[in-house]
Amino acid sequence: MRRKLFRVTDFFHEFGLERCAWIDLDILKTKYHALMAEAHPDKASGSTTRSTLLNEGRKTLSSHPHRLRHLAALLGAGTESTALVSPDWNLFSRTGELTHRASAAMEKKASLSSPIAKAVWHAELSQLDSDLNKLRDEITAHMNNLETRTRQADQYPHDPASLLVLAEEWTFATRWAQSTSSAITALSLR
């Protein structure tokens, strides 16, 4: 039985970029706009297929996890990490706990009727807001560390397995940052 082999489009090549774990997003944006100016379907020489390819390439290359997975695939790895990735369990559990507490606090607001209960609730919310902001700062520091490691990945020959692990770590950190920011925003709108 024959297996179909799928060719991976090299988005780095499409944008005239080196295959790197870290890229300058401003350069990507500039190249994207220049290429889209030629490829847009409304142009006489434009192409829907080329335009779609460029959109997909920009989306892939502008995301740390997607770019790292793409680079690993170009180097012959599958799209999923075979190594188990352990997130920073402290950040993982604290993000879950604090975002859950924020949701519960916002639900509790509707049931409060007495001024004393509302005052206690506001004090709890103030502490929760402080805890969430501290967590956001820790997640930001974690992401800065990931950025440094991603930049360092280009100093050595790329190892596809390491790129996939780094991609998974970015995925976790990005989710934590989004969850924490959403909880902070929800509390600020109280």
N, C-alpha and C positions, 0 to 999 in steps of 0.2 A: 504494500500500500504506500502510495506517495504522499508525502506531507507537503502542503503548500508553504512556500517560503515567502514571507512578507518583507518587502524592502522598506526600511525606515527612511523617511525623508530627512535629510540632514538640514535642519533649520539653520544651523550655524552657517553652512555653505550658502543657503538661500539669501541670508542677510550679509554675506561677506565678512563673517566673524570667525575668529579662531575658536576651536573647540575648547572652551574653558568652563570651569565650574562657576567662576564669577565673571559677570559681564557688567559693563557700565550701561545702566538702563536708559540714560539720556542718548547714548550712541545708538542703542537699539531703536529708540523712538525716532530719531532722526532718519535712520536707514529705512525704517518701516514707512514713514511718510513719503520719502523719496520713491521707494518702490511702489507704494500704493498710488502715487500720482501717475505712474505709468500703467499700472495694472487694473485700475478701477474699471468696473464693467461699463460705466457711462462713457468712458473714453473710446474712441474709434479703435484703438489698438488694445483695448483692455480685455480682460478675461475674468469671468466669474470663477473659474477654476483656480487661476493664479491668485486672485483676490482672496479667495477662501483659504488657500494655502498660506498666504502671508498673514492673514488673521490668526490662523491656527499656530503659525510659527511665533508670532509676537506673544500670543498668550502662553505658549510653552516656555519660551526663553525668558519671559519677564517674571516667572514664578520660580523661586528657588527649588522647591521639590520637583516640579515638572522639568525644569532645565537639567537638574542632576540626574533624574531618571532617563531623560532623553540622551544625555551624554553617555550614560552607562549602556543604554541600548545600542548606541552607535559604536560602542567599543565591544559589542558582542554579548552583553549581559541581557537577561530577560528584564521584564519591567518590574518585577517584584523582588524584594530582598530575600535571600535565602537565610540570612542570619537574623536571629531574633533581635529586635531592637527594643531595648529597655529605656523607656522615657525616664526623665528625672521624676521619680515617683513622688517626691516631696511636692514639686510644682503641680504634678498631675492631680494628686489627692486634694491639695489646698485649693486648686482652681475649681474642682468639682464641689467641694464643700462650700466655698464662699459664694459661688454662683447660685448654688442651691439655696443658701441662706438669703441671698438677695431676692430670689423669686418668692420665697416664703414670706419675707418681710413685706414685699409689695402686695401679696395676696392678703396678708393680715391687715393692712391699712383699711380695707373696706369694712371690716368687722368692728373697728374701733369706734366707740361712741363717746366715752367719757374723756374729759380733758386730761385727766391723770394718765390714762392709758395711752393717749396720743403723745403726751410728753415723754413717757417711758419709751414708746416706739421711736420717737425722734432721736432719743439718746442712743438707742440700739442702732438706728440707721447711721448715725454719725460715726460710731465705732466700726460698723460694717464698711462704710465708705472709706475710712482710714485703712482698714485691713486690705480692701480691694486695691487701693492705690499703692500700698506697699507691695502687694503681689504683682501688680502691673510693672512696677519698677524692677522686681526680680526677674520677671519674664523678659523684659527688655534687655536686662544684663545677659540673660541666657541666650537671647537672640543675637546680641552683639558677639558673644563667644562663638555662636554658630557661623556668623558672618566671617569672623577671623579664620575659623577652621575651613570655611568654604574657599576663602582667598588662598589659604595655604595649600589647598588641594591642587592648585595649579603649579606649585613649585616642584612637584614630582610627577613622574609618569602616572597618569590616572589609573586607579584601581577601581574597576566597575563595582565590586562588592562594597567597597568603602563609600563610593558615591551613592549607592542605594541606601546604605545605613544613614548617611548624612541627609539624604532626601526625606527619610522617615522622621528623623529628628526635627527637621524643618516643619514637617506636616504637624507633628504634635505641638510644637511651639507656636505655630501660626494659629491653631485652634484655640490654644490657651489664651493667646493674646486677644482673639476675637471674642471669646466668651467673657473674659474679664472686662473688656471695653464695653460690651453690651450691658453687662451688669452695672457698671459705673454710670453709663448713660441712663439706664432705667431708674437708678436711684437719684440721679440729678434732676430728673423730670418729676419728681414727687411733688 
